[in-house]
Amino acid sequence: MALADLHTKIDLQNSSQLSYVSTRLSYNHRISLRPLPQPHNSRICCSVTSKEVQAPVTVNTEEPKKKPDCYGIFCLTYDLMAGEETKSWKKLINIAISGAAGMISNHLLFKLASGEVFGPDQPIALKLLGSERSFEALEGVAMELEDSLFPLLREVSIGIDAYEVFQDADWALLIGAKPRGPGMERADLLDINGQIFAEQGKALNAVASRNVKVIVVGNPCNTNALICLKNAPDIPAKNFHALTRLDENRAKCQLALKAGVFYDKVSNVTIWGNHSTTQVPDFLNAKINGIPVKEVIKDTKWLEEEFTEMVQKRGGVLIKKWGRSSAASTAVSVVDAIRSLVTPTPEGDWISSGVSS
């Protein structure tokens, strides 16, 4: 995996088709929704239950795909166009998240649902993957999302089978993995997590969108991304990314602190190598206020020795202080990475991402 993929003007968003049906509410209140053109392989039928006639719905004549369980209010399906005539709604994006009951996801999901990541007019569906052990926690996460009343969050489904949860996914954020504990190196996790990402790669290959974008977060993320990629031969290799944005953000932080400027003044930082203590944060091409770093920070010894070690060992130091792996800052870096993939990069700047070479 090569770690410095330079992106300039990129728009990688692809969305799945919205499914529109009529929704019947209790107490004889009804939402009237606009009918849509019927696909060729569908038929219209009416079903009758005890003293109630359901509105016509579209039934696919093909064998239905198995889906994860929807949750609560998210089991309703809305006609977005009928909801706000003046709103220019985009097509629904399906976002699958593994390890959805974990700490990183707990920070990330609410950023996704708020519109902070994909924009204020982009409805999304969240597909949450967990395990048998974490299923009740998944339900708790879904309850919190439900209670937050995010207008852009149109669907939430939960499940423990990747083949169900990854169905038609436009984005797959692979967070679920055994976390690194005190004294552990990322290589120690390889045997356990390698198996997880092999299976998830196979599931993505079988059921996800053919243009799904995959961001691997679980460590060792470079190796896991490669394992996942090799098990998904029908998905373009360029769509797989190992998260190095956290390392990039950490490097920018240290350069800003040393130079006495705010973070947004630092640009053109590159991370080479693996997301580990062997990584090389590149300050030679980095700039502060558009000026090469070496012209702003005159302390060459600090740049060549202390700076590199600070970035390499930042995660380990945090674990010693915090007793667990970074969560909130990792979630923020995932958001940053997605934004960089769906919006144009500022002219002359670039981002770091672990990609296949």
C-alpha positions as a Markdown table, in Angstrom:
| # | Residue | x | y | z |
|---|---|---|---|---|
| 1 | Met | 0.0 | 0.0 | 0.0 |
| 2 | Ala | 1.4 | 3.4 | -0.9 |
| 3 | Leu | 0.4 | 6.2 | 1.5 |
| 4 | Ala | 0.6 | 9.4 | -0.3 |
| 5 | Asp | -2.3 | 9.7 | -2.8 |
| 6 | Leu | -2.5 | 13.2 | -4.0 |
| 7 | His | -6.1 | 14.3 | -4.8 |
| 8 | Thr | -6.9 | 17.6 | -6.4 |
| 9 | Lys | -10.5 | 17.8 | -7.8 |
| 10 | Ile | -12.5 | 14.8 | -7.0 |
| 11 | Asp | -16.2 | 14.0 | -6.9 |
| 12 | Leu | -16.7 | 10.4 | -6.0 |
| 13 | Gln | -20.2 | 10.4 | -4.7 |
| 14 | Asn | -22.5 | 7.7 | -6.1 |
| 15 | Ser | -25.9 | 7.1 | -4.6 |
| 16 | Ser | -28.4 | 4.3 | -4.6 |
| 17 | Gln | -32.0 | 4.6 | -5.8 |
| 18 | Leu | -34.6 | 5.8 | -3.4 |
| 19 | Ser | -37.4 | 3.5 | -2.7 |
| 20 | Tyr | -40.7 | 5.3 | -2.3 |
| 21 | Val | -43.8 | 3.7 | -0.7 |
| 22 | Ser | -46.9 | 5.0 | 1.0 |
| 23 | Thr | -46.8 | 5.0 | 4.8 |
| 24 | Arg | -49.9 | 4.5 | 6.9 |
| 25 | Leu | -49.9 | 6.0 | 10.4 |
| 26 | Ser | -52.1 | 5.0 | 13.4 |
| 27 | Tyr | -55.3 | 6.7 | 14.5 |
| 28 | Asn | -56.5 | 6.9 | 10.9 |
| 29 | His | -54.0 | 9.6 | 9.9 |
| 30 | Arg | -52.5 | 9.1 | 6.5 |
| 31 | Ile | -49.6 | 10.6 | 4.6 |
| 32 | Ser | -50.4 | 11.0 | 0.9 |
| 33 | Leu | -47.3 | 10.4 | -1.2 |
| 34 | Arg | -46.7 | 10.9 | -4.9 |
| 35 | Pro | -46.7 | 7.8 | -7.0 |
| 36 | Leu | -43.6 | 6.9 | -9.0 |
| 37 | Pro | -43.1 | 5.2 | -12.3 |
| 38 | Gln | -43.1 | 1.4 | -11.9 |
| 39 | Pro | -40.0 | -0.6 | -12.9 |
| 40 | His | -40.5 | -3.3 | -15.6 |
| 41 | Asn | -40.0 | -6.2 | -13.3 |
| 42 | Ser | -42.5 | -5.1 | -10.7 |
| 43 | Arg | -46.3 | -5.5 | -10.2 |
| 44 | Ile | -48.9 | -3.6 | -8.1 |
| 45 | Cys | -50.9 | -5.3 | -5.5 |
| 46 | Cys | -53.2 | -4.5 | -2.6 |
| 47 | Ser | -53.1 | -6.5 | 0.6 |
| 48 | Val | -56.1 | -6.7 | 3.0 |
| 49 | Thr | -55.8 | -7.2 | 6.7 |
| 50 | Ser | -58.4 | -7.2 | 9.4 |
| 51 | Lys | -60.8 | -4.3 | 8.5 |
| 52 | Glu | -58.0 | -2.3 | 6.9 |
| 53 | Val | -57.0 | -1.9 | 3.3 |
| 54 | Gln | -53.3 | -1.1 | 2.8 |
| 55 | Ala | -52.3 | 1.4 | 0.1 |
| 56 | Pro | -50.9 | -0.1 | -3.1 |
| 57 | Val | -47.3 | -0.8 | -2.9 |
| 58 | Thr | -44.7 | -1.9 | -5.5 |
| 59 | Val | -43.7 | -5.5 | -5.2 |
| 60 | Asn | -40.7 | -6.8 | -7.0 |
| 61 | Thr | -41.3 | -10.1 | -8.8 |
| 62 | Glu | -37.7 | -11.1 | -8.2 |
| 63 | Glu | -36.7 | -13.0 | -5.1 |
| 64 | Pro | -36.3 | -10.3 | -2.4 |
| 65 | Lys | -32.9 | -9.6 | -1.0 |
| 66 | Lys | -32.4 | -10.3 | 2.6 |
| 67 | Lys | -32.0 | -7.1 | 4.6 |
| 68 | Pro | -30.9 | -6.3 | 8.1 |
| 69 | Asp | -33.5 | -5.3 | 10.7 |
| 70 | Cys | -34.8 | -1.7 | 10.4 |
| 71 | Tyr | -35.2 | 0.1 | 13.7 |
| 72 | Gly | -38.2 | 2.0 | 15.1 |
| 73 | Ile | -39.3 | 5.0 | 13.2 |
| 74 | Phe | -36.7 | 4.2 | 10.5 |
| 75 | Cys | -38.9 | 1.3 | 9.4 |
| 76 | Leu | -41.0 | 4.0 | 7.7 |
| 77 | Thr | -40.0 | 5.0 | 4.1 |
| 78 | Tyr | -40.6 | 8.5 | 3.1 |
| 79 | Asp | -41.1 | 10.2 | -0.2 |
| 80 | Leu | -38.6 | 13.0 | 0.2 |
| 81 | Met | -39.9 | 15.0 | -2.8 |
| 82 | Ala | -43.4 | 15.2 | -1.3 |
| 83 | Gly | -42.0 | 16.2 | 2.1 |
| 84 | Glu | -40.6 | 19.5 | 1.0 |
| 85 | Glu | -41.6 | 20.7 | -2.5 |
| 86 | Thr | -39.0 | 23.5 | -2.4 |
| 87 | Lys | -36.1 | 21.4 | -1.2 |
| 88 | Ser | -33.7 | 20.0 | -3.7 |
| 89 | Trp | -33.1 | 16.6 | -2.2 |
| 90 | Lys | -30.4 | 14.4 | -3.5 |
| 91 | Lys | -30.6 | 10.6 | -3.9 |
| 92 | Leu | -30.2 | 8.6 | -0.7 |
| 93 | Ile | -26.7 | 7.4 | 0.2 |
| 94 | Asn | -26.3 | 4.0 | 1.9 |
| 95 | Ile | -23.5 | 4.1 | 4.4 |
| 96 | Ala | -22.4 | 0.8 | 6.1 |
| 97 | Ile | -20.4 | 1.0 | 9.3 |
| 98 | Ser | -18.8 | -2.0 | 10.9 |
| 99 | Gly | -18.1 | -1.9 | 14.6 |
| 100 | Ala | -21.0 | 0.4 | 14.9 |
| 101 | Ala | -21.5 | -0.1 | 18.6 |
| 102 | Gly | -17.9 | 1.0 | 19.4 |
| 103 | Met | -16.4 | 4.3 | 20.6 |
| 104 | Ile | -15.2 | 5.6 | 17.3 |
| 105 | Ser | -18.6 | 4.9 | 15.7 |
| 106 | Asn | -20.4 | 6.6 | 18.7 |
| 107 | His | -18.7 | 9.8 | 17.7 |
| 108 | Leu | -18.9 | 9.3 | 13.9 |
| 109 | Leu | -22.5 | 8.3 | 13.4 |
| 110 | Phe | -23.9 | 11.6 | 14.7 |
| 111 | Lys | -21.6 | 13.6 | 12.5 |
| 112 | Leu | -22.8 | 11.6 | 9.5 |
| 113 | Ala | -26.5 | 11.9 | 10.5 |
| 114 | Ser | -26.3 | 15.7 | 11.1 |
| 115 | Gly | -25.3 | 16.5 | 7.5 |
| 116 | Glu | -21.8 | 17.6 | 8.6 |
| 117 | Val | -20.1 | 15.2 | 6.2 |
| 118 | Phe | -22.2 | 14.9 | 3.0 |
| 119 | Gly | -24.0 | 18.2 | 3.2 |
| 120 | Pro | -27.3 | 19.8 | 4.3 |
| 121 | Asp | -29.4 | 18.4 | 1.5 |
| 122 | Gln | -28.1 | 14.8 | 1.3 |
| 123 | Pro | -30.3 | 12.2 | 2.9 |
| 124 | Ile | -28.6 | 9.1 | 4.2 |
| 125 | Ala | -29.3 | 5.6 | 5.4 |
| 126 | Leu | -27.1 | 4.1 | 8.1 |
| 127 | Lys | -26.5 | 0.4 | 8.0 |
| 128 | Leu | -24.9 | -0.7 | 11.3 |
| 129 | Leu | -22.9 | -3.9 | 11.6 |
| 130 | Gly | -22.1 | -5.4 | 15.0 |
| 131 | Ser | -21.8 | -8.9 | 16.6 |
| 132 | Glu | -24.0 | -11.1 | 18.7 |
| 133 | Arg | -22.3 | -9.8 | 21.7 |
| 134 | Ser | -22.9 | -6.1 | 20.7 |
| 135 | Phe | -26.4 | -6.4 | 19.3 |
| 136 | Glu | -28.1 | -4.8 | 22.3 |
| 137 | Ala | -25.6 | -2.0 | 22.2 |
| 138 | Leu | -26.5 | -1.6 | 18.5 |
| 139 | Glu | -30.1 | -1.2 | 19.5 |
| 140 | Gly | -29.1 | 1.4 | 22.0 |
| 141 | Val | -27.2 | 3.3 | 19.3 |
| 142 | Ala | -30.2 | 3.2 | 17.0 |
| 143 | Met | -32.4 | 4.5 | 19.8 |
| 144 | Glu | -30.1 | 7.5 | 20.3 |
| 145 | Leu | -30.1 | 8.2 | 16.6 |
| 146 | Glu | -33.9 | 8.0 | 16.6 |
| 147 | Asp | -34.2 | 10.4 | 19.6 |
| 148 | Ser | -31.9 | 12.9 | 17.9 |
| 149 | Leu | -34.5 | 13.7 | 15.2 |
| 150 | Phe | -31.9 | 14.2 | 12.4 |
| 151 | Pro | -34.0 | 15.3 | 9.3 |
| 152 | Leu | -31.4 | 13.9 | 6.9 |
| 153 | Leu | -31.3 | 10.4 | 8.5 |
| 154 | Arg | -34.0 | 8.5 | 6.6 |
| 155 | Glu | -33.1 | 4.9 | 7.4 |
| 156 | Val | -31.3 | 3.0 | 10.1 |
| 157 | Ser | -30.8 | -0.8 | 10.0 |
| 158 | Ile | -28.9 | -3.0 | 12.3 |
| 159 | Gly | -27.5 | -6.5 | 11.9 |
| 160 | Ile | -24.7 | -9.0 | 12.6 |
| 161 | Asp | -24.4 | -10.5 | 9.0 |
| 162 | Ala | -22.1 | -8.4 | 6.7 |
| 163 | Tyr | -23.9 | -9.9 | 3.7 |
| 164 | Glu | -27.1 | -8.3 | 4.8 |
| 165 | Val | -25.8 | -5.0 | 6.2 |
| 166 | Phe | -23.5 | -4.3 | 3.2 |
| 167 | Gln | -26.4 | -4.7 | 0.7 |
| 168 | Asp | -26.2 | -1.8 | -1.8 |
| 169 | Ala | -23.7 | 0.1 | 0.3 |
| 170 | Asp | -22.3 | 3.3 | -1.4 |
| 171 | Trp | -19.8 | 3.8 | 1.4 |
| 172 | Ala | -18.3 | 1.2 | 3.8 |
| 173 | Leu | -16.5 | 2.5 | 6.8 |
| 174 | Leu | -14.8 | -0.5 | 8.3 |
| 175 | Ile | -14.1 | 0.4 | 11.9 |
| 176 | Gly | -14.8 | -2.9 | 13.7 |
| 177 | Ala | -11.6 | -4.6 | 14.8 |
| 178 | Lys | -9.9 | -5.7 | 18.0 |
| 179 | Pro | -8.4 | -2.5 | 19.4 |
| 180 | Arg | -4.8 | -2.1 | 20.4 |
| 181 | Gly | -4.2 | -2.1 | 24.1 |
| 182 | Pro | -1.2 | -0.9 | 26.3 |
| 183 | Gly | 2.1 | -2.4 | 25.1 |
| 184 | Met | 0.6 | -3.8 | 21.9 |
| 185 | Glu | 1.9 | -3.1 | 18.4 |
| 186 | Arg | -0.5 | -3.1 | 15.4 |
| 187 | Ala | 1.2 | -6.2 | 14.1 |
| 188 | Asp | -0.1 | -8.1 | 17.2 |
| 189 | Leu | -3.6 | -7.6 | 15.9 |
| 190 | Leu | -3.0 | -9.0 | 12.4 |
| 191 | Asp | -4.1 | -12.6 | 12.9 |
| 192 | Ile | -7.4 | -11.7 | 14.5 |
| 193 | Asn | -8.3 | -8.7 | 12.4 |
| 194 | Gly | -7.0 | -10.2 | 9.2 |
| 195 | Gln | -9.8 | -12.8 | 9.3 |
| 196 | Ile | -12.4 | -10.2 | 9.9 |
| 197 | Phe | -11.4 | -8.0 | 6.9 |
| 198 | Ala | -11.2 | -11.0 | 4.6 |
| 199 | Glu | -14.8 | -11.9 | 5.3 |
| 200 | Gln | -15.9 | -8.3 | 5.0 |
| 201 | Gly | -14.2 | -8.0 | 1.7 |
| 202 | Lys | -16.0 | -11.0 | 0.4 |
| 203 | Ala | -19.3 | -9.5 | 1.6 |
| 204 | Leu | -18.7 | -6.2 | -0.1 |
| 205 | Asn | -17.8 | -8.0 | -3.3 |
| 206 | Ala | -21.0 | -9.9 | -3.2 |
| 207 | Val | -23.6 | -7.3 | -2.3 |
| 208 | Ala | -22.3 | -3.8 | -2.1 |
| 209 | Ser | -22.6 | -1.2 | -4.9 |
| 210 | Arg | -20.1 | -1.8 | -7.7 |
| 211 | Asn | -18.6 | 1.7 | -7.0 |
| 212 | Val | -18.6 | 1.5 | -3.2 |
| 213 | Lys | -16.0 | 3.6 | -1.5 |
| 214 | Val | -14.2 | 1.7 | 1.4 |
| 215 | Ile | -12.3 | 3.4 | 4.2 |
| 216 | Val | -10.6 | 1.0 | 6.5 |
| 217 | Val | -10.0 | 2.2 | 10.0 |
| 218 | Gly | -9.4 | -1.0 | 12.1 |
| 219 | Asn | -5.7 | -1.6 | 12.8 |
| 220 | Pro | -3.4 | -2.5 | 11.3 |
| 221 | Cys | -5.4 | -0.6 | 8.7 |
| 222 | Asn | -2.9 | -0.7 | 5.8 |
| 223 | Thr | -2.7 | -4.5 | 5.9 |
| 224 | Asn | -6.4 | -4.9 | 6.6 |
| 225 | Ala | -7.3 | -2.6 | 3.6 |
| 226 | Leu | -5.1 | -4.8 | 1.4 |
| 227 | Ile | -6.7 | -8.0 | 2.7 |
| 228 | Cys | -10.2 | -6.5 | 2.2 |
| 229 | Leu | -9.2 | -5.4 | -1.3 |
| 230 | Lys | -7.9 | -8.8 | -2.4 |
| 231 | Asn | -11.1 | -10.4 | -1.3 |
| 232 | Ala | -13.2 | -8.0 | -3.3 |
| 233 | Pro | -11.9 | -8.4 | -6.9 |
| 234 | Asp | -15.0 | -6.9 | -8.5 |
| 235 | Ile | -14.7 | -3.6 | -6.8 |
| 236 | Pro | -12.1 | -1.1 | -8.2 |
| 237 | Ala | -8.9 | -1.2 | -6.2 |
| 238 | Lys | -8.7 | 2.6 | -6.2 |
| 239 | Asn | -11.9 | 2.7 | -4.1 |
| 240 | Phe | -10.1 | 1.2 | -1.1 |
| 241 | His | -8.5 | 3.6 | 1.4 |
| 242 | Ala | -6.6 | 2.9 | 4.6 |
| 243 | Leu | -7.1 | 5.8 | 7.0 |
| 244 | Thr | -3.9 | 7.9 | 7.4 |
| 245 | Arg | -5.7 | 11.2 | 7.9 |
| 246 | Leu | -5.4 | 10.9 | 11.7 |
| 247 | Asp | -1.6 | 10.8 | 11.3 |
| 248 | Glu | -1.7 | 13.7 | 8.9 |
| 249 | Asn | -3.8 | 15.7 | 11.4 |
| 250 | Arg | -1.4 | 14.8 | 14.2 |
| 251 | Ala | 1.6 | 16.0 | 12.1 |
| 252 | Lys | -0.2 | 19.3 | 11.3 |
| 253 | Cys | -0.9 | 19.8 | 15.0 |
| 254 | Gln | 2.8 | 19.4 | 16.0 |
| 255 | Leu | 4.0 | 21.7 | 13.2 |
| 256 | Ala | 1.4 | 24.3 | 14.1 |
| 257 | Leu | 2.4 | 24.2 | 17.8 |
| 258 | Lys | 6.1 | 24.5 | 17.0 |
| 259 | Ala | 5.5 | 27.4 | 14.6 |
| 260 | Gly | 3.0 | 29.2 | 16.9 |
| 261 | Val | 0.2 | 29.3 | 14.4 |
| 262 | Phe | -3.2 | 27.8 | 14.1 |
| 263 | Tyr | -3.8 | 24.4 | 12.4 |
| 264 | Asp | -5.4 | 25.8 | 9.3 |
| 265 | Lys | -2.2 | 27.6 | 8.3 |
| 266 | Val | -0.4 | 24.2 | 7.8 |
| 267 | Ser | -0.7 | 22.5 | 4.4 |
| 268 | Asn | 0.9 | 20.0 | 2.1 |
| 269 | Val | 1.7 | 17.4 | 4.8 |
| 270 | Thr | 2.3 | 13.9 | 3.6 |
| 271 | Ile | 2.4 | 10.6 | 5.5 |
| 272 | Trp | 4.6 | 7.9 | 4.0 |
| 273 | Gly | 4.6 | 4.2 | 5.0 |
| 274 | Asn | 2.3 | 2.3 | 7.3 |
| 275 | His | 0.0 | 3.6 | 9.9 |
| 276 | Ser | 2.5 | 2.6 | 12.7 |
| 277 | Thr | 5.6 | 3.6 | 14.4 |
| 278 | Thr | 7.5 | 3.1 | 11.1 |
| 279 | Gln | 5.5 | 5.9 | 9.3 |
| 280 | Val | 7.4 | 8.9 | 8.0 |
| 281 | Pro | 5.6 | 12.3 | 8.3 |
| 282 | Asp | 7.0 | 14.4 | 5.5 |
| 283 | Phe | 7.8 | 18.0 | 6.5 |
| 284 | Leu | 10.1 | 18.7 | 3.5 |
| 285 | Asn | 7.1 | 19.5 | 1.3 |
| 286 | Ala | 4.9 | 20.9 | 4.0 |
| 287 | Lys | 4.1 | 24.6 | 4.2 |
| 288 | Ile | 3.0 | 27.1 | 6.9 |
| 289 | Asn | 1.2 | 30.1 | 5.5 |
| 290 | Gly | 2.4 | 29.0 | 2.1 |
| 291 | Ile | 6.0 | 29.1 | 3.1 |
| 292 | Pro | 8.2 | 25.9 | 3.3 |
| 293 | Val | 8.3 | 24.6 | 6.8 |
| 294 | Lys | 12.1 | 24.6 | 7.0 |
| 295 | Glu | 12.0 | 28.4 | 6.4 |
| 296 | Val | 9.5 | 28.9 | 9.2 |
| 297 | Ile | 10.9 | 26.4 | 11.8 |
| 298 | Lys | 14.6 | 26.8 | 11.9 |
| 299 | Asp | 15.1 | 24.0 | 14.5 |
| 300 | Thr | 16.4 | 21.3 | 12.1 |
| 301 | Lys | 17.1 | 18.8 | 14.9 |
| 302 | Trp | 13.5 | 19.0 | 16.1 |
| 303 | Leu | 12.2 | 18.5 | 12.6 |
| 304 | Glu | 14.4 | 15.5 | 11.8 |
| 305 | Glu | 14.2 | 13.8 | 15.1 |
| 306 | Glu | 11.6 | 14.9 | 17.6 |
| 307 | Phe | 8.8 | 15.8 | 15.2 |
| 308 | Thr | 8.9 | 12.4 | 13.5 |
| 309 | Glu | 8.9 | 10.5 | 16.7 |
| 310 | Met | 6.1 | 12.5 | 18.2 |
| 311 | Val | 3.8 | 11.7 | 15.2 |
| 312 | Gln | 4.9 | 8.0 | 15.2 |
| 313 | Lys | 4.3 | 7.5 | 18.9 |
| 314 | Arg | 1.3 | 9.8 | 19.4 |
| 315 | Gly | -1.2 | 6.9 | 19.5 |
| 316 | Gly | 0.8 | 4.9 | 22.0 |
| 317 | Val | 1.2 | 7.9 | 24.3 |
| 318 | Leu | -2.5 | 8.5 | 24.1 |
| 319 | Ile | -3.3 | 4.9 | 25.1 |
| 320 | Lys | -1.0 | 5.2 | 28.1 |
| 321 | Lys | -2.7 | 8.4 | 29.2 |
| 322 | Trp | -6.3 | 7.5 | 28.3 |
| 323 | Gly | -6.2 | 3.7 | 28.8 |
| 324 | Arg | -7.7 | 3.1 | 25.4 |
| 325 | Ser | -7.2 | 3.9 | 21.7 |
| 326 | Ser | -8.2 | 7.3 | 20.3 |
| 327 | Ala | -11.8 | 7.5 | 19.4 |
| 328 | Ala | -13.1 | 11.1 | 19.0 |
| 329 | Ser | -10.1 | 12.2 | 17.0 |
| 330 | Thr | -10.2 | 9.1 | 14.8 |
| 331 | Ala | -13.9 | 9.9 | 14.1 |
| 332 | Val | -13.0 | 13.4 | 13.1 |
| 333 | Ser | -10.2 | 12.2 | 10.8 |
| 334 | Val | -12.7 | 9.8 | 9.1 |
| 335 | Val | -15.0 | 12.8 | 8.5 |
| 336 | Asp | -12.0 | 14.7 | 7.1 |
| 337 | Ala | -11.1 | 11.8 | 4.8 |
| 338 | Ile | -14.6 | 11.5 | 3.4 |
| 339 | Arg | -14.9 | 15.2 | 2.8 |
| 340 | Ser | -11.6 | 15.2 | 0.9 |
| 341 | Leu | -12.9 | 12.4 | -1.3 |
| 342 | Val | -16.2 | 14.1 | -2.2 |
| 343 | Thr | -15.1 | 17.8 | -2.4 |
| 344 | Pro | -12.4 | 19.5 | -4.4 |
| 345 | Thr | -9.1 | 19.7 | -2.6 |
| 346 | Pro | -7.8 | 23.3 | -2.3 |
| 347 | Glu | -5.6 | 24.1 | -5.3 |
| 348 | Gly | -1.9 | 23.3 | -4.6 |
| 349 | Asp | -2.7 | 21.2 | -1.5 |
| 350 | Trp | -3.1 | 17.4 | -1.2 |
| 351 | Ile | -4.2 | 14.7 | 1.3 |
| 352 | Ser | -2.7 | 11.5 | 2.5 |
| 353 | Ser | -4.5 | 8.2 | 2.1 |
| 354 | Gly | -3.4 | 4.5 | 2.1 |
| 355 | Val | -4.2 | 3.3 | -1.5 |
| 356 | Ser | -3.2 | 0.4 | -3.7 |
| 357 | Ser | -0.2 | 1.1 | -5.9 |
